[in-house]
């Protein structure tokens, strides 16, 4: 749990701004040009930050306010034997809403975490085209196009592990984070692991 230290800039104890941003490929919306709705937050509350592949989806089912701003209508659930934590969490933040975090007023944040190795394995398996096909996961056009290109470099976890060299984050991947270039499989694997390729969103954010 992260607790925000108040300052004296306003009555809520934090400096705040309110903006509405258009999606430009940086996680601020769905279709290009879609304007994310504004979302207010109160100081005496918490925000639940769901880091990808850390069990956050399961935790969110135990929260009254456990869905992203993309959910239409009220997100409030009727939870039997609701916990104090559920009542305290005002908003849920996952990939689509991470850009909102610097603008929130919450006094505290609850963040889901997981062993980095287990999280990396889980993310790679989740994004694998075969997994998406079996579980009928919804994929964007970019995921449908670039996913098979990336996994041609590392079709299995063993192949991916074999491409790892040392522990350096200085990957040989001189491309934009939106691009998946499979000319150098070692460089691509390094970039994926260290969150430099946006296609693998659970490791990128």
C-alpha positions as a Markdown table, in Angstrom:
| # | Residue | x | y | z |
|---|---|---|---|---|
| 1 | Unk | 0.0 | 0.0 | 0.0 |
| 2 | Unk | 1.3 | 3.4 | -1.0 |
| 3 | Unk | 0.2 | 6.4 | 1.1 |
| 4 | Unk | 0.4 | 9.8 | -0.4 |
| 5 | Unk | 1.9 | 12.5 | 1.9 |
| 6 | Unk | -0.4 | 15.6 | 2.0 |
| 7 | Unk | 0.9 | 19.1 | 1.2 |
| 8 | Unk | -0.7 | 22.4 | 1.8 |
| 9 | Unk | -1.4 | 23.6 | -1.7 |
| 10 | Unk | -5.2 | 23.1 | -1.3 |
| 11 | Unk | -7.9 | 21.9 | 1.0 |
| 12 | Unk | -7.5 | 18.3 | -0.1 |
| 13 | Unk | -3.8 | 18.3 | 0.6 |
| 14 | Unk | -2.6 | 17.8 | -2.9 |
| 15 | Unk | -2.2 | 19.8 | -6.1 |
| 16 | Unk | -4.6 | 18.6 | -8.7 |
| 17 | Unk | -5.5 | 19.2 | -12.3 |
| 18 | Unk | -8.3 | 17.9 | -14.5 |
| 19 | Unk | -7.8 | 17.1 | -18.1 |
| 20 | Unk | -9.4 | 15.1 | -20.8 |
| 21 | Unk | -7.0 | 13.5 | -23.3 |
| 22 | Unk | -7.4 | 12.1 | -26.7 |
| 23 | Unk | -5.8 | 8.8 | -27.5 |
| 24 | Unk | -2.6 | 9.0 | -29.5 |
| 25 | Unk | -1.3 | 5.5 | -28.9 |
| 26 | Unk | -0.1 | 6.0 | -25.4 |
| 27 | Unk | -2.8 | 4.2 | -23.5 |
| 28 | Unk | -5.3 | 7.1 | -23.2 |
| 29 | Unk | -8.2 | 5.4 | -25.0 |
| 30 | Unk | -9.5 | 2.8 | -27.3 |
| 31 | Unk | -10.0 | 3.8 | -31.0 |
| 32 | Unk | -7.8 | 6.6 | -32.2 |
| 33 | Unk | -9.4 | 10.0 | -31.5 |
| 34 | Unk | -11.6 | 8.6 | -28.7 |
| 35 | Unk | -11.8 | 11.0 | -25.8 |
| 36 | Unk | -11.5 | 9.4 | -22.4 |
| 37 | Unk | -14.2 | 10.6 | -20.0 |
| 38 | Unk | -13.1 | 12.7 | -17.0 |
| 39 | Unk | -13.0 | 11.0 | -13.6 |
| 40 | Unk | -13.0 | 12.7 | -10.3 |
| 41 | Unk | -11.4 | 11.2 | -7.2 |
| 42 | Unk | -11.6 | 12.2 | -3.6 |
| 43 | Unk | -8.7 | 12.6 | -1.1 |
| 44 | Unk | -10.0 | 10.3 | 1.6 |
| 45 | Unk | -10.1 | 7.2 | -0.6 |
| 46 | Unk | -7.7 | 4.7 | -2.2 |
| 47 | Unk | -7.1 | 3.8 | -5.8 |
| 48 | Unk | -6.5 | 0.1 | -6.7 |
| 49 | Unk | -3.6 | -0.1 | -9.2 |
| 50 | Unk | -3.8 | -3.4 | -11.1 |
| 51 | Unk | -0.3 | -4.3 | -12.5 |
| 52 | Unk | -0.7 | -6.8 | -15.3 |
| 53 | Unk | -0.6 | -10.5 | -14.5 |
| 54 | Unk | -0.5 | -10.1 | -10.8 |
| 55 | Unk | -3.9 | -11.5 | -9.9 |
| 56 | Unk | -5.5 | -8.1 | -10.1 |
| 57 | Unk | -8.6 | -9.3 | -12.0 |
| 58 | Unk | -9.4 | -11.7 | -9.2 |
| 59 | Unk | -8.9 | -9.0 | -6.6 |
| 60 | Unk | -11.1 | -6.6 | -8.6 |
| 61 | Unk | -14.1 | -8.9 | -8.2 |
| 62 | Unk | -13.9 | -8.3 | -4.4 |
| 63 | Unk | -14.1 | -4.5 | -4.9 |
| 64 | Unk | -17.3 | -2.4 | -5.1 |
| 65 | Unk | -15.5 | -0.2 | -7.7 |
| 66 | Unk | -13.5 | -2.8 | -9.5 |
| 67 | Unk | -13.7 | -1.9 | -13.2 |
| 68 | Unk | -12.0 | 0.6 | -15.6 |
| 69 | Unk | -13.6 | 3.8 | -16.9 |
| 70 | Unk | -14.5 | 1.9 | -20.2 |
| 71 | Unk | -17.3 | 0.1 | -18.3 |
| 72 | Unk | -20.6 | 1.8 | -19.2 |
| 73 | Unk | -22.9 | 2.8 | -16.4 |
| 74 | Unk | -22.3 | 2.2 | -12.7 |
| 75 | Unk | -19.5 | -0.1 | -11.8 |
| 76 | Unk | -20.6 | -0.5 | -8.2 |
| 77 | Unk | -21.2 | -4.1 | -7.3 |
| 78 | Unk | -23.3 | -5.5 | -4.5 |
| 79 | Unk | -20.8 | -7.5 | -2.5 |
| 80 | Unk | -21.9 | -9.8 | 0.4 |
| 81 | Unk | -19.9 | -9.2 | 3.6 |
| 82 | Unk | -18.0 | -6.2 | 2.0 |
| 83 | Unk | -14.6 | -5.5 | 3.4 |
| 84 | Unk | -13.3 | -2.2 | 4.7 |
| 85 | Unk | -10.8 | -2.2 | 1.8 |
| 86 | Unk | -13.6 | -2.5 | -0.8 |
| 87 | Unk | -15.4 | 0.5 | 0.8 |
| 88 | Unk | -12.2 | 2.5 | 0.8 |
| 89 | Unk | -11.3 | 1.9 | -2.9 |
| 90 | Unk | -12.9 | 4.5 | -5.0 |
| 91 | Unk | -11.4 | 3.7 | -8.4 |
| 92 | Unk | -9.7 | 0.8 | -10.2 |
| 93 | Unk | -6.8 | 1.5 | -12.5 |
| 94 | Unk | -5.5 | -1.0 | -15.1 |
| 95 | Unk | -3.8 | -0.4 | -18.5 |
| 96 | Unk | -6.5 | 1.9 | -20.1 |
| 97 | Unk | -6.5 | 4.2 | -17.0 |
| 98 | Unk | -2.8 | 4.3 | -15.9 |
| 99 | Unk | -2.4 | 7.7 | -17.5 |
| 100 | Unk | -4.8 | 9.1 | -15.0 |
| 101 | Unk | -2.7 | 8.2 | -11.9 |
| 102 | Unk | -0.7 | 11.5 | -11.7 |
| 103 | Unk | -3.9 | 13.5 | -11.7 |
| 104 | Unk | -5.7 | 11.6 | -8.9 |
| 105 | Unk | -6.4 | 12.9 | -5.4 |
| 106 | Unk | -6.4 | 9.6 | -3.5 |
| 107 | Unk | -4.5 | 9.6 | -0.2 |
| 108 | Unk | -3.5 | 6.0 | -0.7 |
| 109 | Unk | -2.9 | 3.4 | -3.4 |
| 110 | Unk | -3.2 | -0.4 | -3.2 |
| 111 | Unk | -1.0 | -2.0 | -5.8 |
| 112 | Unk | -1.0 | -5.7 | -6.8 |
| 113 | Unk | 2.5 | -7.2 | -7.3 |
| 114 | Unk | 4.0 | -10.6 | -8.1 |
| 115 | Unk | 7.3 | -12.4 | -8.4 |
| 116 | Unk | 8.9 | -10.8 | -11.6 |
| 117 | Unk | 9.9 | -14.2 | -13.0 |
| 118 | Unk | 6.4 | -15.7 | -12.6 |
| 119 | Unk | 4.8 | -12.5 | -13.9 |
| 120 | Unk | 7.0 | -12.6 | -17.1 |
| 121 | Unk | 6.1 | -16.2 | -17.7 |
| 122 | Unk | 2.4 | -15.5 | -17.2 |
| 123 | Unk | 2.5 | -12.5 | -19.5 |
| 124 | Unk | 4.3 | -14.3 | -22.3 |
| 125 | Unk | 1.8 | -17.2 | -22.2 |
| 126 | Unk | -1.1 | -14.9 | -22.0 |
| 127 | Unk | -0.1 | -13.0 | -25.2 |
| 128 | Unk | 0.8 | -16.1 | -27.1 |
| 129 | Unk | -1.3 | -16.4 | -30.3 |
| 130 | Unk | -2.2 | -20.0 | -29.5 |
| 131 | Unk | -3.4 | -19.0 | -26.0 |
| 132 | Unk | -5.5 | -16.2 | -27.5 |
| 133 | Unk | -7.1 | -18.6 | -29.9 |
| 134 | Unk | -7.9 | -21.3 | -27.3 |
| 135 | Unk | -9.4 | -18.9 | -24.9 |
| 136 | Unk | -11.0 | -16.7 | -27.6 |
| 137 | Unk | -9.3 | -13.5 | -26.2 |
| 138 | Unk | -10.3 | -10.3 | -27.9 |
| 139 | Unk | -7.3 | -8.9 | -29.9 |
| 140 | Unk | -6.7 | -5.7 | -31.7 |
| 141 | Unk | -5.7 | -5.6 | -35.4 |
| 142 | Unk | -2.1 | -4.9 | -34.3 |
| 143 | Unk | -2.0 | -7.9 | -32.0 |
| 144 | Unk | -3.4 | -10.1 | -34.7 |
| 145 | Unk | -0.7 | -8.9 | -37.1 |
| 146 | Unk | 2.3 | -8.4 | -34.9 |
| 147 | Unk | 1.8 | -11.3 | -32.5 |
| 148 | Unk | 2.7 | -14.1 | -34.9 |
| 149 | Unk | 5.7 | -12.1 | -36.1 |
| 150 | Unk | 7.0 | -11.8 | -32.5 |
| 151 | Unk | 6.3 | -15.4 | -31.5 |
| 152 | Unk | 8.0 | -16.7 | -34.6 |
| 153 | Unk | 11.2 | -15.6 | -32.8 |
| 154 | Unk | 10.2 | -17.4 | -29.6 |
| 155 | Unk | 7.4 | -19.9 | -30.1 |
| 156 | Unk | 8.0 | -21.4 | -26.7 |
| 157 | Unk | 9.2 | -20.2 | -23.3 |
| 158 | Unk | 12.4 | -22.2 | -23.7 |
| 159 | Unk | 13.1 | -20.4 | -27.0 |
| 160 | Unk | 12.5 | -17.1 | -25.2 |
| 161 | Unk | 14.8 | -18.0 | -22.3 |
| 162 | Unk | 17.6 | -19.1 | -24.7 |
| 163 | Unk | 17.6 | -15.6 | -26.2 |
| 164 | Unk | 18.3 | -13.9 | -22.9 |
| 165 | Unk | 21.9 | -12.7 | -22.6 |
| 166 | Unk | 23.1 | -11.3 | -19.3 |
| 167 | Unk | 21.0 | -8.9 | -17.2 |
| 168 | Unk | 21.5 | -5.6 | -19.1 |
| 169 | Unk | 18.4 | -3.5 | -19.9 |
| 170 | Unk | 20.4 | -1.9 | -22.8 |
| 171 | Unk | 18.6 | -3.9 | -25.5 |
| 172 | Unk | 19.7 | -3.7 | -29.1 |
| 173 | Unk | 16.2 | -2.6 | -30.3 |
| 174 | Unk | 16.4 | 0.9 | -31.9 |
| 175 | Unk | 12.7 | 1.0 | -32.8 |
| 176 | Unk | 9.7 | 2.8 | -31.6 |
| 177 | Unk | 7.7 | 1.1 | -28.8 |
| 178 | Unk | 4.7 | 0.7 | -31.1 |
| 179 | Unk | 6.7 | -1.3 | -33.6 |
| 180 | Unk | 7.5 | -5.1 | -33.6 |
| 181 | Unk | 10.6 | -5.8 | -35.6 |
| 182 | Unk | 11.7 | -9.4 | -35.7 |
| 183 | Unk | 15.0 | -9.0 | -37.7 |
| 184 | Unk | 17.0 | -9.5 | -34.5 |
| 185 | Unk | 15.2 | -12.0 | -32.2 |
| 186 | Unk | 17.6 | -11.5 | -29.3 |
| 187 | Unk | 17.0 | -7.7 | -29.4 |
| 188 | Unk | 13.3 | -8.2 | -29.6 |
| 189 | Unk | 13.2 | -10.7 | -26.7 |
| 190 | Unk | 15.2 | -8.3 | -24.5 |
| 191 | Unk | 12.9 | -5.4 | -25.4 |
| 192 | Unk | 9.8 | -7.5 | -24.6 |
| 193 | Unk | 11.2 | -8.5 | -21.2 |
| 194 | Unk | 12.2 | -5.0 | -20.2 |
| 195 | Unk | 8.9 | -3.3 | -21.3 |
| 196 | Unk | 10.1 | -1.6 | -24.5 |
| 197 | Unk | 7.5 | -3.1 | -26.8 |
| 198 | Unk | 4.0 | -1.8 | -26.3 |
| 199 | Unk | 2.4 | -4.9 | -27.9 |
| 200 | Unk | 3.2 | -6.9 | -24.8 |
| 201 | Unk | 1.1 | -4.5 | -22.7 |
| 202 | Unk | 1.3 | -6.4 | -19.4 |
| 203 | Unk | 5.1 | -6.0 | -19.4 |
| 204 | Unk | 5.1 | -2.5 | -21.0 |
| 205 | Unk | 3.0 | -0.8 | -18.4 |
